[in-house]
Amino acid sequence: MTAATLAPELPQGLPWLNAPSGSLHEQRGRIVALAFVNAASTWCGQRLNDLAVLQARHVGRLQTLVVNVPRFDSERDPQTSLKRLRRHGISFPIAHDVNWATWQAFGIESWPTVLLIDGEGVIRQRLVGLESQAELERAVAGLCDALNAPPDDDLRGTRESHPEPRLPLRFPTGLAATADRLFVADSGHNRILECNHGGRVLRQFGMAGADLVDGEGAQAAFRNPQGLAVVRESLYVADTGNHALRRIHLPTGSVVTLCGNGRAGETVDGIITSPRSVALNAPLALAAGGNNQIHIAMGGDNRIWSYDLTTHELRSRAGSGQLDVRDGSGPMAAFAQPTALAAVHQTLYVCDALGSAIRSLQVRNDTVQTLVGQGPWSFGAEDGPRDSAQLQHPQGIAVSADAPQLWIADSGNSSLRMLRLGGGELSTVALPRPLHGPTGLALQGGVLWIAETDAHAVLRYDIASGELSHVPIDE
């Protein structure tokens, strides 16, 4: 929608998380993309990555300013929101609109919304959602081309204050464990690490840069990889930033792309016989199921998909695409940003991040049932019976094949939770300290491995003794 009104000034006292306080008036003479986002939203992360590409293309002419508006109580903490945005690789100046004052002043109605403001401070375009990527590119190019060449000082860009520390890991997410190996999706470094259980790095898959490149070991490239799953001699990777499913052949270290053409998009319905050529939408998690299948949680289209390792076919299993917590069969069900999966026998467990819910999907008939969670805007920290217990923005799950227990990385509550399956209760696991943004979980031999994402660390939790220890990932 086109607008031609003077943009109001940002509210006085609006806190900035990673840059000096600024105003729209200071940006006169260049184009401003004012992006209203929520740090927990995959859609918002995609839109910010789109803007990063455009800002690099129009250096000095385009400046993106981010206004983060919290959805969850945990996101009211500025450092929590900053960490979640940095997981997307975002380094734009970020303002924290904790009381939604800026949202209301600019008449915003949904995430993500981008206002394009010209060099005179006039709002020229209002783009809502992700459907208008081509329109965004055209509008930015038209506005930027009308500007004079920027001075040299404007080419330096804005440097973040207090950046993340340089550590061996940067925002680790997905984990997979075998009897003697621990695989870590080192998302911020765009690579996969193969470690022993003591944390010693044995191999690295993926070069330093973010790209979509098949090949041998370190010569291959990933972009913000997250979910992992091991099947026999293969490690499967949800390459989130590339919108692709990748496979690492462990004996040789070679990497190939199985699904996805590297671009985000709406995947067609039905059985897809050429999955390498289709556009996926932010695959976040994987689980190895029976019948030689890899199940995929697609956070960008709120569906669960399955890839057949024998026929090499891809198909949508459940979810309407609408962001909601709704039970039903196949496309009649709805998910709210499915972020983690765990499979046992003929049941697939799904962690709905924005729904603060745990769901089950029966593989035989694709029927979805909610185990914990009351809706996309209902969250909390209550233990107890499933119908009244609450989670807050959970990010990871793991299930034991020999015990009716589901482990949950309850990121919004900085805790580890446990759900007894078969009608049992949700409880909080007693740990010696709170967790910092836990996401990926992996269960192996009585040990629960935890990706403590915001602390750039991996933890080892001994289930029998209750001991929690740091795994020193080194190189």
N, C-alpha and C positions, 0 to 999 in steps of 0.2 A: 504494500500500500504506500502511495506517495503522499508525503506531507510537506508543507512549506511554512512551518512555524519555527520561531526562534526557540532553541533548546533552553529550558530553564537551567540555572546553575546547579551544580551538585550541592546537596545540603552542607551547611557549615558543620564541622566536627565529624564528618564522615571518615571513619578510620581506614587507613590504607595498610595492607598487610606486608607488603614487600617493596614498597617504594615511598619516597617522600609524598606528603599530601599534595594533591594537585587540584586544578580546576579546569573546567572546559574553556574558560577565557584564555588560559595559558596556551591552549592548543590552537588558537586562531592562526589561520594561514596554512593549516593542513587538514586532512580529512580525519575525522574521529569515528571509529566503530565502537560504539558504547554497547557492550554485550552484557545483558542480564542473564545470569546463569545460576545453576545450583551445582555445588561441587560434587554431589553424589550421582548426578545424572550422566549416563553414557551419552545421551543426545547432546548435552551441553559440551561435553568433552570433544565430541566430533566437530561441533560448530567452532569451538576455539581452535582446533587444529586447522580447520579451513581458513580461519582468519590469520593464523600464523603463516600459512603458505602465501596468502595475499599480502601480508605485511612485508614479507621477504621480497616479494615481487615489486612492491611499490615503496622501497626504502626511502624514508624521509618524508614521504607524502602521506602515508597512512599510519595512524597510531591507534591501536586497540587499547581500550580501557575496559576492565572487567568489573562488574558489580555483582558480587556473590550474595545471593539471598538464601538464608538457611531454610531447609525443609525440616530437618530433625533437630531435636534439642541439643544433641551432641555437636551439631554444626554451629551453634551459637558461640562456641569457643573458637576464637579466630585462628589459632594454630591448627586445630583439626581441619577447618575449611581450607587453610593454605596448603596443608599436606595433601589433601585430596585433590586439589587442583594441580599441584605439582606432579602428582602421579600421571596426569595427562601430558606432562612435559611442558606445562604452561609457565612462561616467565613474564607475561604481560603485567603491568601494574594492576593490582587487585584491591578493590575497595570492599569493605565488609558491611553490608546493609542489614545489620542484625535485627533491626526493628521494622524493616520493609518500608522505610520512609522514602528512599530514593525510588523504589518500585512504584509507590503511589504517586510521587511527584511527576513521574514520566508516563503514568497511565499504562503500566505494563500489566499484561493479563496472563502470560504463560512463559515457561522456560522452553528453549532459549529464545530470547528476542534480541535482535541487533538493530540499533538505531544508527543510521549513517548521517553524520553531521558535517556539513561542508565547511570551507575555510572561513565563512562569515558567521558560523555558529547556528546555521539553519538546518533543521531536520529535513533531509531530503528523501529518506527511505526508512521504512519500518518493516523488517523481515522477521517472521515468526516461524519457529520450527526449523526443520531441515529440508523441506520440500523445494526451497528456492535457491539452491546452490548456484545454478547458472545465473539466476537473477542477481544474486549477491556479487558474483564475479563481474558481471556487466556493469552494475551500479558503481562498484568500487573503481573499476577501470575508467568509467566515464568521468567520475568526480576527480580522480587523481590526474587524469590527462589534462584537465583544465587548469591545474596548478602550475606555477612557475617551478623551475628546477630548485630543489631544496639546497640550502647552504650546507657546507661541509660539516658544520657542527650538528646538523640534524641527522646525519648519516650514522652517528654513533649509537643511536638508540638509547633506551632506558636500561640501566643496570639494576639488577635485583639487590635489595639490601638483605643481609643475613641469608645467603643461599644455603642450600643443603650441604652438609659436610661431605668431603671426599672420602668414601669408605669402599671396601670391597664390594658391597651390595648397594643398590639404589632401588628402593621400593620393590623388594621381592614380593611376588604374589603366588603363583601356582607352585605346588609341590607334588612330587610323586616319589614313593619309596618302594624299594625292593628289599630282599633279604640282606644285601650288602651295599646298596647304592641309595643315594639321595639326589634327586634331580630338582633343581631350583630354577624357576623362571625369574631371572634378574631383569625385571621389566624395564627399569630406568636405564639400564646399560644395553638393552636390546639384545640379550643373549640368553642362552640356556647353559647352566653349569651342571656337570656330572661330578658328584662328590662321593667320598666314602662317608660312613656314618659319623666319623669324627670331624667332618667338615673340610677335609683336604680336597682341593679341586683337582680332579683327574683329567677332565677334558672340558673344553669350551666350544659351544656351537653358536656361531654368529660373530661377525666382526663388530667393531666398535660402532659403526654407523647404522642408522635406521634405514632399512631398505627391504625389498622383496627379491632375494637372490637365492636360487637353489645352488647346490654344489657340495663340496666336501668340507665338513667340519667348520673351521674358523673362516673359510672362504664364503660360506653362506651368510645370509643376513635376514634378520627379523626386525619387526617394529612393534615395540611394546607387547611382547608375548606374555600370556597369562596362564590359562589353564593347561594342565599336563595330564597325560594318561599313558601308562605302560601296558603294552600287549605283546607278550613274548619278546621278540628281539627288536621291537620298534617302540619309540617314544613319540607320541602324538602331541602336537602343540597347537593351542588356540592362539594364533598370531593376530591378536586383537587389532593392532594398528594397521595391519595389512588386510584385515577382513578375510582371513584365509585359514584353512586347516592345513598344517604341515606335518610331515613325518620325518623323523630321524631314524635311519637304519643303524642301530647301535654297533653291530660288528664292524661296519665300515665308516660310520660317521657321516654318511651322505644324507643330504637334506633334499626333499622334494615337496612340491605343493600338490595337495590332493583336491582341494576345493577353494574356489574364490579366484577372482581375477585382479585382486588388489584394490578394488574400489568398493565403497559402501553403496548399498542399494537394496531395493526390495526384491527378494528372491521369489521367483515364480512358484506357483502352487503345483502340486502333483509330484510325480517322480522325475527327478532331474538326472538324465543319463550322461550329461557332459558337465559335471560340477566344476571343472577347472575353468570354465568360461563364464560362470554366473557371478553376479555381485552378491556377496554376503553382507551382513550388517552387525559388526562388532561381536564376533564369537568370544565369549568370556571364559567358558569352562567346558571341560570334557569329562566323560566317564565311559569306561569300557563295559559294554553290556554283553549279554548272551547273543547267540546267533551271529557272532563275528561282526558286531556293530560298534561304532563309536557314536555316542550321544553328544550333542552339542547344545549348550545354552547360548542362544543368540540374544545378547542384551539389547541390541539395537532394534530388533523387531519383535521382542517379547514372545518368542516362540522356542520350542524345543525341536531340534532336528536330529536326524539319524543318518549316518554315512555307513553304507554296507561295504565292508572290506573285501568281500568276495565279488560282488557285482559292480562295485565302484559307483553306486547310485546314491543320491541324496534325496531325502524327502522330509517334509514337515510332519511332525508327529502330533504336536498339540500346541494350542495357543491361537487366538484370533488375530494377534498383532496389536490389539488395544492394550494399553497399560492399565491393568486392573487385577484384582484378586477374585477370580470367579471359577468355580468348579464346573465340571462337565466333561464331555468326551471330545477328544480331538480339537477341532477349531471352535467348539462351543466354550472351551475353557479360556481363561485369560491369565497372563502372568504380568508381574510388575518388575521388570528388569531382572530376569533370572541370571544369577551371578555364579552359582556353584552347583555341582552335581555330585551324586554318589549313587552307585548301583549295587544292588545285592539281589541275587536270584532274578525274579521277574518284576522287581520294583525299582523305579528310578526316583530318588529323592532330589528335590529342587529347592534351592535357596533363593527366595525372591527378595532382592535387596531393598527396592523401594516399597515393597509391600510388607516389609518386616515379617515375612511369613516363611514357613516351611511347608512344602507341598509334596505329595506323592503322585507318581504317574505309573499306572499299571501297564507294562509293556505289551501285554497280550491284547488289550483293547483300547489303549491310549486314554483311559479314564483318569482324570485329575481330581484329587481330593486335598483340601487344606487341613494340615495337621495342627499348625499353630499360626495364628494371625487372623485379624478381624477386618482388614481392609487397608488400602494404600495410605491412609492418613491416620491409622491407629498404630501406636508403638509405645513401648515402655520397657520396664525391667522386671516385671512380676514373674515370680516362680509359681508353680502349682499346676493344677489340671490344665490340659491342653486348651480347653475352650475358653479359659480366662487368662492363661499365661501370655506374656508379651515379650517381644524382642524389639531391638532398635537397629535398623540397617545392618542385618547380618551379612557377612561376606564369604563365609566358607563353611563347608560341612564335610564330615567323614563318617562312614558307617562301618561297623564291624560285622563281618560275615558270620561270626560264631557267638555274638552276643547282641541282644536286641537294644542296642544303644546307638544314638545318633549324636555326634559331637558337632557343636556349632560355634563358629568364630563370630561372636556377637560384637561387631566392631563398634556400633554406636554406644554400647554400654561398657566397652573396654574390658570384656570378660569372655571366658570360655563357658559355654552352657552345654547341658547334656539332656537329651530327650529320650526317655524310655519308650521304645516303640510298642505297639500293640495296646494302646490305651493308657500308657504311663504318663508321668508328670515331667514337666520341664524344671530343671534345677540349675543353679549356678555352681560351677566347680570352684572349690576353695583354692586359690592361688596365692603365693606370697606377695604378689603385687599386681596392679592393673596392667593390662596389655595395651600396647600402643598401635592402634589401627590393625588388628589381626585380620588376615584374609585367608590365604590358602591353608588347608589342613591335609595331612597325609597320615594314615594309620598303618603301622607295620610292627608285628611282633611285640605287642604290649606297649609300644611307644607311639605317642602322638606328636608329629612334627608340626610346628606352627610357624607360618610366615608372619612375623611381626613387622608389617609393611612400613608403617610410619617411623619405626626405629631402625630401618634398614638392616634387619636381623632375622635369623632363624632360631627358633627355640625347640628344645626337646623336653617333652612332658612324659615322665614315667607314670603310667596309669596306676600301677600297683603301689608305688611308694608316694606318689604325689609330688615328686621332685621336679622342679622346673629349672632348666639350665640353658645357657647360651651355647649355640653351636658356632665355633669360631671358623667361619668360612674364610679360607685364605687362598693365596695363589702362589 
